[in-house]
Amino acid sequence: MVTVSVATLTHRRRSSERDPDAATGGVYPGPVMSGESLYPRLEPLLAQVQKPIQYVGGELNAQVKAWDDVAVHWALMYPDAYEVGLPNQGLMILYEVLNERPDALAERTYAVWPDLAALMREAGVGQFTVDAHRAVRDFDVLGVSFATELGYTNLLEALDLAGVPLHATDRDESHPVVVAGGHAAFNPEPIADFVDCAVLGDGEQAVGDITDVVAAWKQQGRPGGREELLARLARVDGVYVPRFYAVSYGPDGAIAAVTRTRADVPARVGKRTVMDLDEWPYPKTPLVPLAESVHERMSVEIFRGCTRGCRFCQAGMITRPVRERTITGIGSMVDQGLRATGYEEVGLLSLSSADHSEIGQVAKELADRYEGTNTGLSLPSTRVDAFNVTLANELSRNGRRSGLTFAPEGGSERIRRVINKTVSKEDLVATVTTAYANGWQQVKLYFMCGLPTETDEDVLEIAELAVEVIRAGREASGRKDIRCTVSIGGFVPKPHTPFQWAAQASAETIDHRLRVLRQAINADRRIGRSIGLRYHDGKPGVIEGLLSRGDRRVGRVIERVWREGGRFDGWSEHFSFERWTAAAGAELAPFGVDLDWFTTRERTQDEVLPWDHLDSGLDKEWLWDDWQDALSEEEVADCRWTPCYDCGVCPTNGTEIQIGPTGRSLLPLTVVGR
């Protein structure tokens, strides 16, 4: 048995490479007072870059607090471009929650595009916040929210630009504590070298507890240095500190065990779950971007969690149980948010928004309230079995009638049984036909390719379905100009799902199936010209698969990719499959594993998975049984409406499903003036 800790890996890497800061030209900001603005140095650089407005701050509802008036300073980072990161609900919520505290402040920072990053290194300007342009290095905590693993290289770039050592073991009490959060934090092992902590689950209460710990440690004179601070944080519910857990590997390359190195930290770290969402009505004053962003709307999370049981869906699994916001809570948030922003569209967000027990009433009463104001409502996507024309009409009553999006996910009924997203072809065609007959001209259908047990025939049924949708829609609407867009994403197995044991399809398999699907759609041009096909090749998904199910050894790959220029890997124009495969080949070979070992290999039931010591509440035996049900093409019901089927979440976390109907109403109605 071979035991390799984070510190050991770091030592081996350091002994065989140049000084890391010399290798990258790390930015160490010049002499400035703690909390001082870097803007005087930054401003001359902005005239030389694209989209400089994304770096200037000053958005509507942004907050800047006096540095010396608070005890704890947070820099919150979304590790992607401003246009992607600013609308992120999670970051916006934590920004408000922290800034409401009199003893804390929070500012935002985003990934810097390479053109500005090069100029910053030349000018000695460090990674900065967009609110007050303070140096990220000056903050007590750097919280990074990962929606996808492809943001890992952007974290390393930000740390380097900030002048913060890449490796957690090289930091002292003068450096910010680097905290990872978001869905990708449920397996932070690939970035265990680079983060000090990871928060599992909901962050609203966790950031408050972290703030309390940091404030007390500072007030007491920083006893025990950084090690003691991290030990205190490791005892906060939902906070995982990788340095206090050692990983050993067996001769086959798999993990033999993960053991804690201190008796005062938990053997397993459980997730945080916020109950009663009405008590957390955030964001109250959403940020309004200065530059173009991916979502130009005000959004309200109408419920959190999902128990539909889609086996591919990590978000649905790790956010259980379902917790609905009440109709009055939703109405209050919509009212306050619109007043604070001036937006004309409200997104009603959740993993499956049409499943809210009072969604029909929510839509109708909001549409009544904003009658004549051009304030439209939208759902991100609608389940086929939850759609009805009445709901759709209410959503579009005051705003523009945009297209409808449905997500069957699997092309054939067989594969939909495998993934536990059962909807018949007849129901799907009937639903979409009803939409066309009622005036919608555009429908988008979302599918995945590369699902477990999938064959070419399963994928080809996507083409048959799209053709039938167009034919039925033309007949129902009497129009020839209707459109159906088929959007395909490559399936990536994720931790804490029944598919965490599955073999991932290779990039070649994905590309082959997309090729035959395109040919099938274009076989009849009379129909094919009304069907749009959008997809990405299979290569980025393979790297996402490496990062999502990787262990600590994958950190060496991430660092090498970043050192060789990897940035913005979620953007096709910046992503290099060759760079990733070369780095994986070089860095993983000494351990006797490779890229395929982490991706296209099926795991066995008794294998120790890198995230087994991180508890999402789901019983591992239940996940395995559900994986076997998937292979047998057996379905599992939604436990909101059926007896509990023992996934483990509620008893493990002391939680319960919270759903309506509440019997409440937005009445008495106050109609907003035209």
Secondary structure as the mmCIF struct_conf table of DSSP 4:
data_model
#
loop_
_struct_conf.conf_type_id
_struct_conf.id
_struct_conf.beg_label_comp_id
_struct_conf.beg_label_asym_id
_struct_conf.beg_label_seq_id
_struct_conf.end_label_comp_id
_struct_conf.end_label_asym_id
_struct_conf.end_label_seq_id
STRN STRN1 VAL A 2 VAL A 4
HELX_RH_AL_P HELX_RH_AL_P1 VAL A 6 SER A 16
BEND BEND1 GLU A 17 GLU A 17
HELX_RH_AL_P HELX_RH_AL_P2 PRO A 20 THR A 24
TURN_TY1_P TURN_TY1_P1 GLY A 25 GLY A 25
BEND BEND2 PRO A 31 PRO A 31
TURN_TY1_P TURN_TY1_P2 SER A 34 GLY A 35
STRN STRN2 SER A 37 SER A 37
HELX_RH_AL_P HELX_RH_AL_P3 TYR A 39 LEU A 46
TURN_TY1_P TURN_TY1_P3 ALA A 47 GLN A 48
BEND BEND3 VAL A 49 GLN A 50
HELX_RH_3T_P HELX_RH_3T_P1 PRO A 52 TYR A 55
BEND BEND4 VAL A 56 VAL A 56
STRN STRN3 LEU A 60 LEU A 60
TURN_TY1_P TURN_TY1_P4 ASN A 61 ASN A 61
HELX_RH_3T_P HELX_RH_3T_P2 TRP A 67 ASP A 69
BEND BEND5 ALA A 71 ALA A 71
STRN STRN4 VAL A 72 TYR A 78
BEND BEND6 PRO A 79 ASP A 80
HELX_RH_AL_P HELX_RH_AL_P4 TYR A 82 GLY A 85
TURN_TY1_P TURN_TY1_P5 LEU A 86 PRO A 87
HELX_RH_AL_P HELX_RH_AL_P5 GLN A 89 ASN A 99
TURN_TY1_P TURN_TY1_P6 GLU A 100 GLU A 100
BEND BEND7 ARG A 101 ARG A 101
TURN_TY1_P TURN_TY1_P7 PRO A 102 ASP A 103
STRN STRN5 ALA A 104 TYR A 110
HELX_LH_PP_P HELX_LH_PP_P1 ALA A 111 TRP A 113
HELX_RH_AL_P HELX_RH_AL_P6 PRO A 114 ALA A 123
TURN_TY1_P TURN_TY1_P8 GLY A 124 GLY A 124
HELX_LH_PP_P HELX_LH_PP_P2 VAL A 125 GLN A 127
STRN STRN6 PHE A 128 PHE A 128
TURN_TY1_P TURN_TY1_P9 VAL A 130 ALA A 132
STRN STRN7 ARG A 134 ALA A 135
HELX_RH_3T_P HELX_RH_3T_P3 VAL A 136 ASP A 138
BEND BEND8 PHE A 139 ASP A 140
STRN STRN8 VAL A 141 SER A 145
BEND BEND9 ALA A 147 THR A 148
HELX_RH_3T_P HELX_RH_3T_P4 GLU A 149 GLY A 151
HELX_RH_AL_P HELX_RH_AL_P7 TYR A 152 ALA A 162
TURN_TY1_P TURN_TY1_P10 GLY A 163 GLY A 163
BEND BEND10 LEU A 166 HIS A 167
HELX_RH_3T_P HELX_RH_3T_P5 ALA A 168 ASP A 170
TURN_TY1_P TURN_TY1_P11 GLU A 173 SER A 174
BEND BEND11 HIS A 175 HIS A 175
HELX_LH_PP_P HELX_LH_PP_P3 PRO A 176 PRO A 176
STRN STRN9 VAL A 177 GLY A 181
BEND BEND12 GLY A 182 GLY A 182
HELX_RH_3T_P HELX_RH_3T_P6 HIS A 183 PHE A 186
BEND BEND13 ASN A 187 ASN A 187
HELX_RH_3T_P HELX_RH_3T_P7 GLU A 189 ILE A 191
TURN_TY1_P TURN_TY1_P12 ALA A 192 PHE A 194
BEND BEND14 ASP A 196 ASP A 196
STRN STRN10 CYS A 197 VAL A 199
STRN STRN11 GLY A 201 GLY A 201
HELX_RH_AL_P HELX_RH_AL_P8 GLU A 204 GLN A 219
TURN_TY1_P TURN_TY1_P13 GLN A 220 GLY A 221
TURN_TY1_P TURN_TY1_P14 PRO A 223 GLY A 224
HELX_RH_AL_P HELX_RH_AL_P9 GLY A 225 ALA A 234
TURN_TY1_P TURN_TY1_P15 ARG A 235 ARG A 235
BEND BEND15 VAL A 236 VAL A 236
TURN_TY1_P TURN_TY1_P16 ASP A 237 GLY A 238
STRN STRN12 VAL A 239 TYR A 240
HELX_RH_3T_P HELX_RH_3T_P8 PRO A 242 PHE A 244
STRN STRN13 TYR A 245 TYR A 249
TURN_TY1_P TURN_TY1_P17 PRO A 251 ASP A 252
BEND BEND16 GLY A 253 ALA A 254
STRN STRN14 ILE A 255 ARG A 260
BEND BEND17 THR A 261 THR A 261
TURN_TY1_P TURN_TY1_P18 ALA A 263 ASP A 264
BEND BEND18 VAL A 265 VAL A 265
BEND BEND19 ALA A 267 ARG A 268
STRN STRN15 VAL A 269 GLY A 270
HELX_LH_PP_P HELX_LH_PP_P4 LYS A 271 LYS A 271
STRN STRN16 ARG A 272 ARG A 272
HELX_RH_3T_P HELX_RH_3T_P9 LEU A 277 GLU A 279
BEND BEND20 LYS A 284 THR A 285
STRN STRN17 VAL A 288 VAL A 288
BEND BEND21 LEU A 290 ALA A 291
BEND BEND22 VAL A 294 VAL A 294
BEND BEND23 ARG A 297 ARG A 297
STRN STRN18 MET A 298 GLU A 301
STRN STRN19 PHE A 303 ARG A 304
BEND BEND24 ARG A 308 ARG A 308
TURN_TY1_P TURN_TY1_P19 ARG A 311 PHE A 312
HELX_RH_AL_P HELX_RH_AL_P10 GLN A 314 ILE A 318
TURN_TY1_P TURN_TY1_P20 THR A 319 THR A 319
BEND BEND25 PRO A 321 PRO A 321
STRN STRN20 ARG A 323 GLU A 324
HELX_LH_PP_P HELX_LH_PP_P5 ARG A 325 THR A 326
HELX_RH_AL_P HELX_RH_AL_P11 ILE A 327 THR A 341
BEND BEND26 GLU A 344 GLU A 344
STRN STRN21 GLU A 345 LEU A 349
BEND BEND27 SER A 350 SER A 352
HELX_RH_3T_P HELX_RH_3T_P10 SER A 353 ASP A 355
BEND BEND28 HIS A 356 HIS A 356
TURN_TY1_P TURN_TY1_P21 SER A 357 GLU A 358
HELX_RH_AL_P HELX_RH_AL_P12 ILE A 359 ARG A 369
TURN_TY1_P TURN_TY1_P22 TYR A 370 ASN A 374
STRN STRN22 GLY A 376 SER A 378
BEND BEND29 PRO A 380 PRO A 380
STRN STRN23 THR A 382 THR A 382
HELX_RH_3T_P HELX_RH_3T_P11 VAL A 384 ALA A 386
HELX_RH_AL_P HELX_RH_AL_P13 VAL A 389 SER A 396
BEND BEND30 ARG A 397 GLY A 399
STRN STRN24 LEU A 404 GLU A 409
BEND BEND31 GLY A 410 SER A 412
HELX_RH_AL_P HELX_RH_AL_P14 GLU A 413 VAL A 418
TURN_TY1_P TURN_TY1_P23 ILE A 419 ASN A 420
HELX_RH_AL_P HELX_RH_AL_P15 LYS A 425 ALA A 437
TURN_TY1_P TURN_TY1_P24 ASN A 438 GLY A 439
STRN STRN25 GLN A 442 CYS A 449
BEND BEND32 GLY A 450 GLY A 450
TURN_TY1_P TURN_TY1_P25 PRO A 452 THR A 453
HELX_RH_AL_P HELX_RH_AL_P16 ASP A 456 SER A 477
BEND BEND33 LYS A 480 LYS A 480
STRN STRN26 ARG A 483 GLY A 490
TURN_TY1_P TURN_TY1_P26 PRO A 495 HIS A 496
BEND BEND34 THR A 497 THR A 497
HELX_RH_3T_P HELX_RH_3T_P12 PRO A 498 TRP A 501
BEND BEND35 ALA A 502 ALA A 502
HELX_LH_PP_P HELX_LH_PP_P6 ALA A 503 SER A 506
HELX_RH_AL_P HELX_RH_AL_P17 ALA A 507 ILE A 521
TURN_TY1_P TURN_TY1_P27 ASN A 522 ALA A 523
BEND BEND36 ASP A 524 ASP A 524
HELX_RH_AL_P HELX_RH_AL_P18 ARG A 525 GLY A 528
TURN_TY1_P TURN_TY1_P28 ARG A 529 SER A 530
STRN STRN27 ILE A 531 TYR A 535
BEND BEND37 GLY A 538 GLY A 538
HELX_RH_AL_P HELX_RH_AL_P19 LYS A 539 SER A 548
BEND BEND38 ARG A 549 ARG A 549
TURN_TY1_P TURN_TY1_P29 ARG A 552 ARG A 553
HELX_RH_AL_P HELX_RH_AL_P20 VAL A 554 ARG A 563
TURN_TY1_P TURN_TY1_P30 GLU A 564 GLY A 565
TURN_TY1_P TURN_TY1_P31 ASP A 569 GLY A 570
BEND BEND39 TRP A 571 TRP A 571
TURN_TY1_P TURN_TY1_P32 SER A 572 HIS A 574
HELX_RH_AL_P HELX_RH_AL_P21 PHE A 577 LEU A 588
HELX_RH_3T_P HELX_RH_3T_P13 ALA A 589 PHE A 591
TURN_TY1_P TURN_TY1_P33 GLY A 592 GLY A 592
HELX_RH_AL_P HELX_RH_AL_P22 LEU A 595 PHE A 598
TURN_TY1_P TURN_TY1_P34 THR A 599 THR A 600
HELX_LH_PP_P HELX_LH_PP_P7 ARG A 601 THR A 604
TURN_TY1_P TURN_TY1_P35 GLN A 605 ASP A 606
HELX_LH_PP_P HELX_LH_PP_P8 GLU A 607 GLU A 607
STRN STRN28 VAL A 608 VAL A 608
HELX_LH_PP_P HELX_LH_PP_P9 LEU A 609 LEU A 609
TURN_TY1_P TURN_TY1_P36 PRO A 610 HIS A 613
STRN STRN29 LEU A 614 ASP A 615
BEND BEND40 GLY A 617 GLY A 617
HELX_RH_AL_P HELX_RH_AL_P23 LYS A 620 LEU A 631
TURN_TY1_P TURN_TY1_P37 SER A 632 GLU A 633
TURN_TY1_P TURN_TY1_P38 CYS A 639 TRP A 641
BEND BEND41 THR A 642 THR A 642
BEND BEND42 GLY A 648 GLY A 648
HELX_RH_AL_P HELX_RH_AL_P24 VAL A 649 ASN A 653
TURN_TY1_P TURN_TY1_P39 GLY A 654 GLY A 654
STRN STRN30 GLN A 658 GLN A 658
BEND BEND43 LEU A 666 LEU A 666
HELX_LH_PP_P HELX_LH_PP_P10 LEU A 667 LEU A 667
BEND BEND44 PRO A 668 PRO A 668
HELX_LH_PP_P HELX_LH_PP_P11 LEU A 669 LEU A 669
HELX_LH_PP_P HELX_LH_PP_P12 VAL A 671 GLY A 673
#
